Amino acid sequence: MIAPLAKFIDWSALQLSSLHTPSFCGQDPGLEEALGFVRGPDFIPAESQPAQVEFDGALHFRFPTPRPSALPENNTVYGRLYRCAGRWQARPTIILLHGRNSSLSNRFRFPRIAHHATRASFNTATLELPYHFQRRPRQPSGSRNSYFLRLAEMRAQAVAEFRALTGWLVEQGCPAVALWGSSYGGMLAGLTACRDVRLAAVVMAVPGIRMKNVSSNRILRSSVRQAWQKQRAARESLDSTALNLITLRPLIPRQNILVIEAMHDMSAEPTEELWHQWDQPEIWRVPHGHFSFSLIGAPCLMARRVLRWLEPRLSDAATRTQNQ
């Protein structure tokens, strides 16, 4: 894609997202509470129990979150499992993770990726992330707690749910599990790879990496831009913790990690720095911005390419599991 067009799409999406006043305006961001939580032992515990999965028909499933929040509607995890024909438990599973508020991916793109994956003999699971879609607070006041603490708790809850579903899949007999996330989901996939050695592979497409928001300087609406700027020091403090992927190290081999970088991404995420800090896993640099990749670059052709990358890694992991 032509760089000016990719950047214009990113800029336009940024302006659209700033039409609403951020939820943290006028509220205590709870920086000290968030720092204490992330640096403590309860952020992502070492142990993880398998999810208690129940199916509503052949496709849709749900399970109680292993990390309940104060909001009942957020405490049930909803997902879909696209199974291979035959004995699906004997085949590897790819868990797809959507971006922040990305209903387009969850409703339309993921079923298409799942179609290609099942043809390649891989099961595919999707999950609704905490505070998204069916899990949104029904009352606006339900989310008005400490802003930064809630962000940290959301990430901890999401990772706990991925690990719980991984445990259930392993319990069912699946010989290998991979995470494939985009944007916010890519960041969560990377965070999980730093906490769970059971993953066979991780794909991080245009991932968020840190808390600092550089693109907020380009917001035209002054009240929203100033609200983000007031958070600058707090977000820089949080970037010294595990909320910044660069401070972490993955537990899985670097050859099983794929990073997809959008070359014209206006968010200025330090993807190159992450790549070096993580011992240079495979990286694909695509001529897109953050949003143009999600709208144009990800479907079909990119999905097939990622599946080709995953195939030998999942097959090797499955073989090792079956030989144990």
C-alpha positions in Angstrom: 0.0 0.0 0.0 1.2 3.5 -0.7 2.6 5.1 2.5 0.5 8.4 2.3 -2.7 6.4 2.0 -1.8 4.0 4.8 -1.0 6.9 7.1 -4.2 8.8 6.1 -6.3 5.7 7.0 -4.5 5.5 10.4 -5.0 9.3 11.0 -8.7 9.1 10.1 -9.3 6.2 12.4 -7.5 8.1 15.2 -9.8 11.1 14.7 -12.9 8.9 14.7 -11.8 7.2 17.9 -11.4 10.7 19.6 -15.0 11.8 19.0 -15.9 10.4 22.4 -14.3 11.7 25.6 -12.0 9.1 27.1 -13.4 7.2 30.1 -10.5 8.3 32.2 -11.2 12.0 32.0 -11.8 13.5 35.4 -11.1 10.2 37.2 -8.3 9.0 39.4 -6.0 6.9 37.1 -4.9 4.8 40.1 -1.3 4.7 39.1 0.1 3.4 42.4 -2.5 0.7 42.7 -1.7 -0.5 39.1 2.0 -0.5 39.7 1.6 -2.5 42.9 -0.7 -5.0 41.2 1.5 -5.5 38.1 4.7 -5.9 40.2 3.1 -8.3 42.7 2.7 -12.1 42.5 -1.0 -12.0 41.6 -0.6 -10.3 38.3 -0.1 -13.6 36.4 0.3 -16.5 38.8 2.5 -19.5 37.9 -0.3 -22.0 38.1 -3.3 -22.2 35.8 -6.3 -24.6 35.9 -8.1 -25.9 32.8 -11.3 -24.0 31.9 -14.7 -25.5 32.7 -16.0 -25.4 29.2 -19.7 -25.8 28.4 -21.1 -25.8 24.8 -24.2 -24.2 23.5 -24.5 -26.4 20.4 -21.6 -27.6 18.3 -19.9 -24.2 17.8 -20.5 -21.8 20.7 -19.0 -22.4 24.2 -18.6 -20.5 27.4 -16.7 -20.9 30.7 -16.4 -19.0 34.0 -13.4 -16.7 33.9 -10.6 -17.9 36.2 -10.2 -14.2 37.4 -13.6 -12.8 38.3 -14.1 -9.1 38.2 -16.6 -7.0 40.1 -18.9 -7.0 37.1 -21.0 -10.2 36.7 -21.4 -9.7 32.9 -17.7 -9.7 32.5 -17.2 -13.0 34.3 -18.3 -15.4 31.6 -16.0 -16.1 28.7 -17.7 -16.6 25.3 -16.1 -18.3 22.4 -16.4 -20.5 19.3 -14.6 -23.7 18.4 -14.3 -24.6 14.7 -13.4 -28.2 14.7 -11.7 -30.4 12.1 -13.7 -33.2 10.6 -13.2 -36.5 12.4 -11.4 -36.7 15.7 -10.8 -33.0 16.3 -9.0 -33.7 19.6 -6.1 -35.2 17.7 -5.4 -32.0 15.8 -3.6 -28.8 16.9 -5.7 -25.7 17.7 -5.1 -22.1 16.9 -6.7 -19.5 19.3 -7.6 -16.2 17.5 -7.5 -13.0 19.5 -9.2 -9.9 18.2 -8.1 -6.3 18.7 -9.6 -3.7 21.0 -13.3 -3.3 20.1 -12.7 -5.1 16.8 -16.1 -6.6 16.1 -15.3 -6.8 12.4 -12.6 -9.4 13.1 -14.6 -11.3 15.6 -17.8 -11.5 13.6 -16.6 -11.8 10.0 -12.8 -12.2 9.6 -12.2 -15.0 12.1 -14.8 -17.4 10.5 -13.0 -17.0 7.2 -9.6 -17.7 8.8 -11.2 -20.7 10.6 -12.4 -22.0 7.2 -8.8 -21.9 5.9 -7.5 -23.4 9.1 -9.8 -26.4 9.2 -9.0 -27.1 5.6 -5.4 -27.3 6.7 -6.4 -29.7 9.5 -6.2 -27.2 12.4 -9.0 -26.5 14.9 -9.7 -22.8 15.5 -11.0 -21.2 18.6 -12.1 -17.6 19.1 -12.6 -15.7 22.4 -14.3 -12.5 23.4 -11.8 -10.5 25.4 -12.7 -9.0 28.9 -15.0 -6.0 28.7 -15.8 -6.6 25.0 -19.0 -7.4 23.2 -21.3 -9.6 25.4 -19.0 -8.9 28.3 -19.4 -5.1 28.3 -20.7 -3.5 31.5 -24.5 -2.9 31.1 -24.3 0.2 33.2 -21.8 3.0 32.2 -20.9 3.4 35.9 -19.8 -0.2 36.1 -16.4 0.6 34.5 -15.7 3.8 36.6 -13.1 2.4 38.9 -9.4 3.1 38.9 -8.5 3.4 35.2 -4.9 2.1 35.1 -5.7 -0.6 37.6 -8.6 -1.8 35.4 -6.3 -1.8 32.4 -3.8 -4.0 34.2 -6.6 -6.3 35.6 -8.1 -6.7 32.0 -4.7 -7.9 30.7 -4.2 -10.3 33.7 -7.8 -11.6 33.2 -7.3 -12.1 29.5 -4.0 -14.0 29.9 -5.6 -16.2 32.6 -8.5 -17.1 30.2 -6.1 -18.0 27.3 -4.1 -20.2 29.7 -7.3 -21.8 31.0 -8.6 -22.6 27.5 -5.1 -23.9 26.6 -5.3 -26.2 29.6 -8.8 -27.5 28.6 -7.6 -28.1 25.0 -4.6 -30.1 26.3 -6.9 -32.0 28.6 -9.0 -32.9 25.6 -6.0 -34.3 23.9 -5.0 -31.5 21.5 -1.3 -32.0 20.9 -0.4 -28.4 20.2 -1.9 -24.9 20.8 -0.9 -21.6 19.2 -2.1 -18.0 19.8 -2.6 -15.6 16.9 -3.5 -12.1 17.8 -3.8 -8.8 16.1 -3.2 -5.3 17.6 -4.4 -5.5 21.3 -4.8 -9.3 20.8 -1.2 -9.4 19.5 0.0 -7.8 22.6 -1.9 -10.2 24.8 -0.5 -13.1 22.8 3.0 -11.9 23.4 2.3 -11.4 27.1 1.0 -15.0 27.3 4.1 -16.3 25.5 6.1 -14.8 28.3 4.1 -16.7 31.0 3.2 -20.1 29.5 5.7 -22.6 28.1 2.9 -24.9 26.7 2.3 -22.7 23.6 3.6 -24.2 20.4 3.7 -20.9 18.5 2.6 -17.3 18.8 1.7 -14.8 16.0 1.7 -11.1 16.9 0.3 -9.0 14.1 0.8 -5.3 14.4 0.9 -5.7 18.2 0.6 -3.1 20.9 3.9 -3.2 22.9 3.9 -0.5 25.5 1.6 1.9 27.5 2.9 5.1 26.1 0.6 6.6 23.4 2.6 8.6 20.8 -0.2 8.9 18.3 -2.3 10.9 20.8 -0.3 14.0 19.8 -2.0 13.9 16.4 -5.5 14.1 17.8 -7.3 17.2 16.5 -9.9 17.5 19.3 -8.0 19.4 22.0 -9.9 18.2 25.0 -9.1 14.5 24.1 -5.5 15.3 23.1 -4.9 17.1 26.5 -6.5 14.2 28.4 -4.0 11.8 26.8 -1.1 14.2 27.4 -1.9 14.4 31.1 -1.3 10.7 31.3 2.1 10.8 29.7 4.1 10.5 33.0 1.9 7.8 34.4 2.1 5.7 31.3 5.9 6.1 31.2 6.0 4.7 34.8 3.9 1.7 33.7 6.2 1.1 30.8 8.8 0.0 33.4 6.6 -3.0 34.3 5.3 -6.1 32.6 2.7 -4.0 30.8 5.6 -3.2 28.4 6.5 -6.3 26.4 10.1 -5.1 25.9 10.7 -5.7 29.7 9.8 -9.4 29.3 11.3 -12.4 27.7 9.3 -15.2 26.0 9.3 -18.7 27.4 8.9 -20.3 24.0 11.7 -20.6 21.3 12.2 -17.5 19.2 11.8 -19.7 16.0 8.2 -20.2 17.1 7.4 -16.5 17.3 6.2 -14.4 14.4 6.0 -10.7 14.5 4.1 -8.8 11.8 5.1 -5.1 11.6 3.1 -2.4 9.8 5.8 -0.2 8.3 3.6 2.9 8.2 2.0 2.5 11.6 1.3 5.9 13.1 1.2 4.5 16.6 5.1 4.4 16.5 5.2 1.1 18.5 8.9 0.1 19.1 8.6 -3.1 17.1 12.2 -3.1 16.1 13.3 -2.7 19.7 11.1 -5.6 20.8 12.5 -7.7 17.9 16.0 -7.2 19.1 15.2 -7.7 22.8 13.5 -11.0 21.9 16.5 -12.3 20.1 15.2 -11.5 16.6 12.3 -13.9 16.0 11.0 -14.0 12.5 9.5 -10.7 11.4 7.4 -9.7 8.4 7.4 -6.0 7.5 4.3 -5.2 5.5 3.7 -1.9 3.7 0.7 -0.9 5.7 -0.5 1.3 8.6 -2.1 -0.1 11.7 -5.6 0.1 10.4 -5.0 -0.4 6.7 -3.4 -3.8 7.6 -6.5 -4.7 9.6 -8.9 -3.6 6.9 -7.0 -4.7 3.8 -3.8 -6.6 4.6 -5.0 -9.3 7.0 -7.8 -11.2 5.2 -7.3 -14.3 3.1 -3.8 -13.9 1.5 -2.1 -13.0 4.8 -4.2 -15.6 6.6 -3.0 -18.3 4.2 0.6 -17.1 4.6 0.4 -17.2 8.4 -1.1 -20.7 8.3 1.8 -21.9 6.1 4.1 -20.5 8.7 2.3 -22.2 11.6 1.9 -25.6 9.9 5.5 -27.0 10.5 5.6 -25.6 14.0 2.3 -27.0 15.1 3.0 -30.3 13.3 6.4 -30.6 15.0 4.9 -29.8 18.4 2.1 -32.4 17.8 4.7 -35.0 16.9 6.7 -34.4 20.1 3.6 -34.6 22.2 2.4 -37.8 20.6 5.9 -39.4 21.1 6.0 -38.6 24.8 
